[in-house]
């Protein structure tokens, strides 16, 4: 691995750093630096409005969705330049998380399967943050088993009529558009009867119901479809080929989430450096130092695994399964880190919100952590990917693989 920038990369980094230094919304920098998983808030501003304003400023100057083609609102940059930008954007990159689904998952799917006129119409405002997109895959009866979904799409003239329910849809309550995976043929095996569309989230018959989380936030939603009509020209890919289309989305989802997941270790180390226990500073306690050392090794391993992917990008190569490894390790690690931080806080650890120690940073982290281990593929899915596609182990036994969907037994039968 080579950690040094090439001359071209160094020039790009200097240009990006100068532009960010002159244009970033620095009035929010302190709050953004203190943000962590499950806790990104601005006290005196609407974070979505701030995020949209920052994204629009980037787009106007040619810094939005760097790796996208220019005709779709991007900059046409290389993958490594995208990485360099993320490094230089620093805390202001927290604002970009409002668009992670649209930019990291919906956009690439649209680029691969939408009609050219739709790409030129919908992608530029997605890149600029003027329009927000969501991903409508998971259902009450089909979460990690995406192909088990039951939302129906039935052809009616030049339209498709949609009925069904999605759940755990991030950002649906403020999204303008979404990509939707449906079942169009229940008489074939479950992976073969799917079709994907994109739709206006304000369409008649679409109902969004925010889900109240344990943390008090409502990032996820239920979405109901009652006789929603979608024109056939908004279909992505061929009828019945939705599974192959969805693989593009899922691959980009795991890449986007895996690259963005945090571990909580920097926050814990900072906390222990200033915490006083009954017998002295926490950072000098042998038990605390043992825990920190263990997590420091894991964090270092994740860092260099990520650097290996960055090094591959710099050489024009395609990275391997690093993001699956990163998500699997970091997802459980952040849960363990947050739990230990609350143990150190003692009785005060049961208090959450602004009145809690450190304004409830670790409480919010703990309550949000389980979602990190589910979204973008559960721990079990990640282990299967690593086992089958990296280690070459035999695939999981799937007894329903060739069974028509409407013949698969359910509890109701």
C-alpha positions as CSV (number, residue, x, y, z in Angstrom):
1,X,0.0,0.0,0.0
2,X,1.1,3.5,-0.7
3,X,-0.4,6.2,1.6
4,X,1.2,9.1,-0.2
5,X,-0.7,11.3,-2.6
6,X,0.5,11.3,-6.2
7,X,1.3,14.9,-7.5
8,X,-2.1,15.0,-9.1
9,X,-3.9,13.9,-6.0
10,X,-1.9,16.4,-3.9
11,X,-3.0,19.2,-6.2
12,X,-6.6,18.1,-6.0
13,X,-6.4,17.9,-2.2
14,X,-5.0,21.4,-2.0
15,X,-7.8,22.8,-4.3
16,X,-10.5,21.0,-2.4
17,X,-9.1,22.1,1.0
18,X,-9.0,25.8,-0.1
19,X,-12.5,25.7,-1.5
20,X,-13.9,24.1,1.7
21,X,-12.1,26.5,3.9
22,X,-13.6,29.5,2.0
23,X,-17.2,28.2,1.7
24,X,-18.1,25.7,4.4
25,X,-20.8,26.7,6.9
26,X,-18.4,27.2,9.8
27,X,-21.0,28.5,12.2
28,X,-22.1,24.8,12.6
29,X,-18.6,23.3,12.8
30,X,-18.5,22.9,16.6
31,X,-21.8,21.1,16.7
32,X,-21.0,18.9,13.7
33,X,-17.6,17.9,15.3
34,X,-19.5,16.8,18.5
35,X,-22.0,14.7,16.5
36,X,-21.9,11.0,16.5
37,X,-24.0,8.0,15.5
38,X,-27.6,8.6,16.4
39,X,-26.9,12.2,17.4
40,X,-26.5,14.7,14.7
41,X,-28.5,17.8,15.6
42,X,-28.2,21.6,15.2
43,X,-29.8,23.5,18.1
44,X,-30.8,26.6,16.3
45,X,-31.2,25.4,12.7
46,X,-33.1,22.7,10.7
47,X,-30.4,20.2,9.7
48,X,-32.1,19.2,6.5
49,X,-32.3,22.9,5.4
50,X,-28.6,23.4,6.3
51,X,-27.6,20.2,4.5
52,X,-29.5,21.2,1.4
53,X,-27.9,24.7,1.3
54,X,-24.4,23.2,1.7
55,X,-25.1,20.6,-1.0
56,X,-26.4,23.2,-3.4
57,X,-23.4,25.4,-2.9
58,X,-21.1,22.4,-3.6
59,X,-23.1,21.6,-6.7
60,X,-23.0,25.2,-8.1
61,X,-19.2,25.1,-7.7
62,X,-18.9,21.6,-9.2
63,X,-18.1,19.7,-6.0
64,X,-21.3,17.6,-5.7
65,X,-21.3,13.8,-6.3
66,X,-17.7,14.1,-7.6
67,X,-17.7,10.6,-9.3
68,X,-20.9,11.1,-11.3
69,X,-20.7,12.2,-14.9
70,X,-21.0,16.0,-15.5
71,X,-24.2,15.7,-17.5
72,X,-25.9,14.1,-14.4
73,X,-24.7,16.8,-12.0
74,X,-21.3,15.4,-11.0
75,X,-17.8,16.4,-11.6
76,X,-16.5,13.3,-13.5
77,X,-13.7,12.8,-10.9
78,X,-11.9,9.6,-10.2
79,X,-12.8,7.3,-7.2
80,X,-9.7,8.4,-5.3
81,X,-10.6,12.0,-5.7
82,X,-14.0,11.3,-4.1
83,X,-12.1,9.7,-1.2
84,X,-9.8,12.8,-0.9
85,X,-12.8,15.1,-0.9
86,X,-14.5,13.1,1.9
87,X,-11.3,13.4,4.0
88,X,-11.0,17.1,3.5
89,X,-14.7,17.8,4.0
90,X,-14.3,16.6,7.6
91,X,-17.2,17.4,10.0
92,X,-19.2,19.1,7.2
93,X,-19.5,15.7,5.6
94,X,-22.0,14.9,8.4
95,X,-24.4,17.1,6.4
96,X,-24.0,14.8,3.4
97,X,-25.4,11.9,5.3
98,X,-28.9,13.3,4.7
99,X,-28.4,12.3,1.0
100,X,-26.5,9.0,1.5
101,X,-29.3,6.9,0.1
102,X,-30.0,9.1,-2.9
103,X,-26.4,9.7,-3.8
104,X,-25.0,6.2,-2.8
105,X,-27.9,3.9,-3.9
106,X,-30.7,5.5,-5.9
107,X,-28.5,7.6,-8.2
108,X,-26.3,4.7,-9.3
109,X,-29.4,2.5,-9.9
110,X,-31.0,5.3,-12.0
111,X,-27.7,5.7,-14.0
112,X,-27.7,2.0,-14.8
113,X,-31.3,1.4,-15.7
114,X,-33.4,4.6,-16.2
115,X,-34.1,6.1,-19.6
116,X,-31.7,8.8,-20.8
117,X,-34.3,11.6,-20.5
118,X,-35.1,10.5,-16.9
119,X,-31.4,10.5,-16.0
120,X,-31.0,14.1,-17.3
121,X,-34.2,15.2,-15.6
122,X,-33.9,13.6,-12.2
123,X,-30.2,13.1,-11.4
124,X,-28.9,16.8,-11.4
125,X,-31.4,17.9,-8.7
126,X,-30.6,14.7,-6.8
127,X,-26.9,15.6,-6.9
128,X,-27.5,19.2,-5.8
129,X,-29.6,18.2,-2.8
130,X,-32.7,20.0,-4.2
131,X,-34.5,16.6,-4.3
132,X,-34.1,13.8,-1.7
133,X,-34.6,10.2,-2.6
134,X,-35.3,7.1,-0.5
135,X,-35.1,3.3,-1.1
136,X,-38.3,1.2,-0.7
137,X,-37.2,-2.4,-0.3
138,X,-37.8,-3.9,3.2
139,X,-41.2,-5.2,4.2
140,X,-42.6,-6.7,7.5
141,X,-42.4,-10.2,5.9
142,X,-39.1,-9.6,4.0
143,X,-36.2,-7.7,5.5
144,X,-32.9,-9.3,4.9
145,X,-34.7,-11.7,2.5
146,X,-35.4,-8.9,0.0
147,X,-36.8,-11.4,-2.5
148,X,-39.5,-12.4,-0.1
149,X,-41.4,-9.1,-0.6
150,X,-45.2,-9.0,-1.2
151,X,-45.9,-5.5,-2.5
152,X,-47.8,-6.1,-5.7
153,X,-47.5,-4.3,-9.0
154,X,-50.3,-5.1,-11.6
155,X,-50.3,-3.8,-15.2
156,X,-53.2,-1.5,-16.1
157,X,-52.8,0.0,-19.6
158,X,-49.7,2.1,-19.6
159,X,-49.6,2.2,-15.8
160,X,-48.8,-0.1,-13.0
161,X,-51.0,-0.2,-9.9
162,X,-49.1,-0.7,-6.6
163,X,-50.6,-2.1,-3.4
164,X,-48.6,-3.1,-0.3
165,X,-46.4,-1.9,2.5
166,X,-42.7,-1.1,3.1
167,X,-41.0,-0.6,6.4
168,X,-37.8,0.8,7.9
169,X,-37.6,3.2,5.0
170,X,-35.0,5.8,6.0
171,X,-35.9,9.4,5.3
172,X,-39.2,8.7,3.6
173,X,-40.9,11.4,5.6
174,X,-38.8,14.1,3.8
175,X,-38.1,12.4,0.5
176,X,-39.4,13.6,-2.8
177,X,-38.8,10.5,-4.8
178,X,-38.0,6.8,-4.2
179,X,-37.0,3.6,-5.9
180,X,-39.5,0.8,-5.3
181,X,-39.1,-3.0,-5.6
182,X,-42.3,-4.9,-6.3
183,X,-43.6,-8.3,-7.2
184,X,-45.2,-8.5,-10.6
185,X,-45.3,-12.3,-11.0
186,X,-46.1,-14.6,-8.0
187,X,-46.1,-17.7,-10.2
188,X,-42.4,-18.0,-10.6
189,X,-39.5,-18.4,-8.0
190,X,-39.3,-15.4,-5.8
191,X,-36.1,-13.9,-7.3
192,X,-37.6,-14.0,-10.8
193,X,-40.9,-12.2,-10.3
194,X,-39.7,-8.8,-9.2
195,X,-39.8,-5.5,-11.0
196,X,-38.4,-2.1,-9.9
197,X,-39.7,1.4,-10.5
198,X,-39.1,4.9,-9.4
199,X,-41.9,7.1,-8.1
200,X,-42.9,10.5,-6.8
201,X,-43.4,10.1,-3.0
202,X,-46.2,12.7,-3.2
203,X,-48.2,10.4,-5.5
204,X,-51.9,9.8,-4.6
205,X,-52.2,6.7,-2.4
206,X,-48.7,6.9,-0.8
207,X,-48.9,7.2,3.0
208,X,-45.8,7.7,5.1
209,X,-45.9,6.9,8.8
210,X,-42.8,7.8,10.9
211,X,-41.7,5.1,13.4
212,X,-40.8,6.3,16.9
213,X,-37.5,4.9,17.9
214,X,-36.2,4.1,21.3
215,X,-34.0,7.2,21.1
216,X,-37.0,9.4,20.5
217,X,-36.0,10.1,16.9
218,X,-38.0,9.1,13.9
219,X,-35.5,8.3,11.1
220,X,-37.3,5.3,9.8
221,X,-40.8,5.0,8.4
222,X,-43.6,2.7,7.3
223,X,-44.8,3.4,3.8
224,X,-48.2,2.2,2.5
225,X,-49.3,2.0,-1.1
226,X,-53.0,2.0,-2.0
227,X,-53.7,1.8,-5.7
228,X,-50.7,4.0,-6.5
229,X,-50.3,4.4,-10.2
230,X,-46.8,4.5,-11.7
231,X,-46.3,5.0,-15.5
232,X,-44.5,2.2,-17.3
233,X,-41.8,4.6,-18.5
234,X,-40.7,4.9,-14.8
235,X,-39.8,1.2,-14.7
236,X,-36.1,0.4,-14.1
237,X,-35.0,-2.6,-16.1
238,X,-37.1,-5.3,-17.7
239,X,-40.3,-6.7,-16.2
240,X,-39.3,-9.6,-14.0
241,X,-35.7,-8.5,-13.8
242,X,-36.0,-6.5,-10.6
243,X,-33.7,-8.8,-8.7
244,X,-30.8,-8.1,-11.0
245,X,-31.6,-4.3,-10.8
246,X,-31.8,-4.5,-7.0
247,X,-28.3,-6.0,-6.8
248,X,-26.9,-2.7,-8.2
249,X,-28.7,-0.9,-5.4
250,X,-27.7,-3.4,-2.7
251,X,-24.1,-3.4,-3.8
252,X,-23.9,0.4,-3.6
253,X,-25.9,0.4,-0.3
254,X,-23.4,-1.8,1.4
255,X,-20.5,0.2,0.0
256,X,-22.0,3.5,1.1
257,X,-23.0,2.4,4.6
258,X,-19.8,0.3,5.1
259,X,-17.6,3.2,4.2
260,X,-19.5,5.6,6.4
261,X,-20.0,3.5,9.6
262,X,-18.3,4.8,12.7
263,X,-16.8,2.8,15.6
264,X,-17.3,5.1,18.5
265,X,-13.7,4.6,19.6
266,X,-12.4,8.2,19.1
267,X,-15.3,9.5,21.2
268,X,-14.7,6.9,23.9
269,X,-10.9,7.7,24.0
270,X,-11.6,11.4,24.3
271,X,-14.1,10.7,27.1
272,X,-11.7,8.5,29.1
273,X,-8.9,11.0,28.7
274,X,-10.9,13.5,30.8
275,X,-12.9,11.2,33.1
276,X,-12.1,10.9,36.8
277,X,-12.9,7.7,38.5
278,X,-12.8,7.2,42.3
279,X,-9.2,6.1,42.3
280,X,-7.9,8.5,39.7
281,X,-8.0,9.3,35.9
282,X,-9.8,6.7,33.9
283,X,-7.1,6.7,31.3
284,X,-4.6,5.4,34.0
285,X,-6.9,2.6,35.1
286,X,-5.5,-0.8,34.0
287,X,-9.0,-2.2,33.2
288,X,-9.9,0.8,31.2
289,X,-6.6,0.8,29.3
290,X,-7.1,-2.9,28.5
291,X,-10.5,-2.2,26.9
292,X,-9.2,0.8,25.0
293,X,-6.2,-1.1,23.7
294,X,-8.4,-3.9,22.4
295,X,-10.7,-1.4,20.6
296,X,-7.7,0.6,19.4
297,X,-6.4,-2.5,17.6
298,X,-9.7,-3.1,16.0
299,X,-10.0,0.5,14.9
300,X,-6.5,0.4,13.5
301,X,-7.4,-2.8,11.6
302,X,-10.5,-1.1,10.1
303,X,-8.4,2.0,9.2
304,X,-5.8,0.0,7.3
305,X,-8.4,-2.2,5.6
306,X,-10.0,1.0,4.4
307,X,-6.6,2.3,3.3
308,X,-6.2,-0.9,1.3
309,X,-9.3,-0.1,-0.6
310,X,-8.2,3.6,-1.1
311,X,-4.8,2.4,-2.4
312,X,-6.6,0.1,-4.9
313,X,-8.8,3.0,-6.0
314,X,-5.7,5.2,-6.5
315,X,-4.2,2.5,-8.8
316,X,-7.5,2.3,-10.8
317,X,-8.3,-1.1,-9.4
318,X,-11.6,-2.3,-8.0
319,X,-11.6,-2.8,-4.3
320,X,-12.6,-6.2,-2.8
321,X,-15.0,-6.9,0.0
322,X,-13.4,-4.5,2.5
323,X,-16.7,-2.7,3.2
324,X,-18.5,-5.9,4.2
325,X,-15.7,-6.6,6.7
326,X,-15.7,-3.0,7.9
327,X,-19.5,-2.9,8.5
328,X,-19.5,-6.3,10.3
329,X,-16.7,-5.3,12.7
330,X,-17.7,-1.7,13.3
331,X,-21.4,-2.5,13.7
332,X,-20.9,-4.6,16.8
333,X,-17.9,-2.6,18.0
334,X,-19.9,0.7,18.3
335,X,-22.5,-1.1,20.4
336,X,-19.9,-2.5,22.7
337,X,-18.1,0.9,23.0
338,X,-21.3,2.7,23.8
339,X,-22.3,0.1,26.5
340,X,-18.9,0.4,28.1
341,X,-19.1,4.2,28.1
342,X,-22.4,4.0,30.0
343,X,-20.9,1.5,32.5
344,X,-18.2,4.1,33.2
345,X,-20.9,6.8,33.7
346,X,-22.5,4.7,36.4
347,X,-26.0,5.7,37.6
348,X,-25.9,8.8,35.4
349,X,-25.8,6.6,32.4
350,X,-29.5,5.9,32.6
351,X,-30.3,9.6,31.8
352,X,-30.5,10.5,28.1
353,X,-31.1,13.7,26.2
354,X,-29.5,17.1,26.7
355,X,-29.5,16.8,30.5
356,X,-27.3,13.7,30.4
357,X,-23.6,13.6,30.6
358,X,-22.0,14.7,27.3
359,X,-25.5,15.6,26.3
360,X,-26.4,11.9,25.9
361,X,-23.8,11.2,23.2
362,X,-23.2,7.6,24.2
363,X,-26.9,7.0,25.1
364,X,-27.9,8.0,21.6
365,X,-25.1,5.9,20.1
366,X,-26.2,2.8,22.0
367,X,-29.9,3.2,21.0
368,X,-29.0,3.7,17.3
369,X,-26.3,1.0,17.1
370,X,-28.7,-2.0,16.5
371,X,-30.0,-0.3,13.4
372,X,-26.4,-0.1,12.1
373,X,-26.1,-3.9,12.4
374,X,-29.3,-4.4,10.4
375,X,-29.3,-1.7,7.6
376,X,-27.5,-2.5,4.4
377,X,-27.4,-6.2,5.4
378,X,-27.5,-7.9,8.8
379,X,-24.4,-9.3,10.5
380,X,-25.5,-12.7,9.2
381,X,-25.7,-11.4,5.6
382,X,-22.3,-9.9,5.9
383,X,-20.8,-13.1,7.2
384,X,-22.4,-15.0,4.3
385,X,-20.9,-12.6,1.8
386,X,-17.5,-12.9,3.3
387,X,-17.7,-16.7,3.6
388,X,-19.1,-17.4,0.1
389,X,-17.5,-14.6,-2.0
390,X,-14.2,-14.2,-0.2
391,X,-13.3,-17.5,1.4
392,X,-15.0,-19.6,-1.2
393,X,-17.1,-21.7,1.3
394,X,-20.2,-23.5,0.2
395,X,-23.3,-21.4,-0.1
396,X,-26.1,-21.3,2.4
397,X,-28.8,-23.9,1.8
398,X,-31.9,-22.2,0.3
399,X,-34.7,-24.7,0.1
400,X,-37.2,-22.2,-1.5
401,X,-34.8,-21.1,-4.3
402,X,-36.7,-22.8,-7.2
403,X,-40.2,-22.8,-5.6
404,X,-42.9,-20.5,-7.1
405,X,-43.4,-17.6,-4.7
406,X,-47.1,-18.4,-4.2
407,X,-46.3,-22.0,-3.3
408,X,-43.8,-21.1,-0.5
409,X,-45.4,-22.0,2.8
410,X,-46.3,-19.2,5.3
411,X,-47.5,-19.3,8.8
412,X,-51.0,-18.2,7.6
413,X,-51.3,-21.4,5.5
